[in-house]
């Protein structure tokens, strides 16, 4: 029995079919189980080398990829922006070609520019995994969100998923929108009109600026972090006003159905987009997302990096 | 898997022969394991899982005991990383824990090079340290590449390396039970 997977790269969820997404999620089921074993390591990628190339800072995604690679027995090298020659004027392509000359089999790239992973994927024989590119996509985050919804609710089809916050600058939102709509979920985006413009309706989702109207019908609420580092004054009113209008406070959480899931890609800003009582409450699956991220990344690394190159 | 449709084939076992072989293996398992409660029948997907299920039924008929069942994924433990051109499908492994003091019997349809059995043993040891690991197969076709032998064999079948064995089981393949030998 072999797989029908034939992609060397994972650049985004937009180009994947529903079958391919489901196949990754099923493969992740098998890898999630490895985490429950006494020895949490399998030789599936033994002898392969993975380079974590994070041009933008990240702790949790990088750590998750690193741990996923360890559990598959691959060797891992981490390259951070300050330690790389990019700061010495080397182009992205030259840096990447040097990494490939070191026989790196898999390159996990985070970059501030949308399209950087695709640029490299087209030029390198190595597998390229997008770990977040600008405001474009963050496919493994999208996949782990899908995995968590599917695990907790048993399905994705016909669920109403509400994504709240800074959609305009969010690659997490985009990957979620592509993945959720392909798998048949109904998606509503909520936030201030500056951060959730009507143009998003072209992607087959609903846009709302009034959170209280949307919450009672939600099966899943995914709260995005307010990305202070990407905000500019003209888009964003102020933290206090944002919390009042869009924050999932403990009072507002009473509007939710009892089985509605509360999700957040992290890191959470307690008291801003979500109250501590809600983040730590019974409906929260925020830490499940972290655990599932590991399984999903193992599946992606196995599928993209497992074939002889 | 190759398309075997137009190749000459020789029937080796029919449904009745498979049934008899599995019933005999079930008796041997009962004889050789004084404490059946400590035994785990762990099938290798897909057909090994079905064969394990049938063995458990025979054991239940004879010994009136519900034997513990498991599944072992070998895809994650294969030793052909870096040379394979097709990616094997991975499944979740499932074994009753803890494995200490248990006897795990690996169940597969065809016993060939021994590489699958080695990968299965590797997978089992990542769950713990069973008292004993045994191996049961419906067909042993020879050509071992590793120093491994089977404890229970339904049929010993001398083959040439280039011949192929095909096992069909009703519940998996939606075809009548049978084993065929395909010449090159």
Interface residues (C-beta under 8 A of the other chain):
Chain A: X1 X2 X3 X5 X27 X29 X30 X31 X32 X33 X34 X37 X38 X39 X40 X41 X42 X43 X44 X45 X46 X47 X48 X302 X303 X306 X307 X308
Chain B: X45 X46 X73 X75 X76 X77 X78 X79 X81 X82 X83 X84 X85 X86 X87 X88 X89 X90 X91 X92 X93 X94 X122 X123 X125 X126 X127 X128
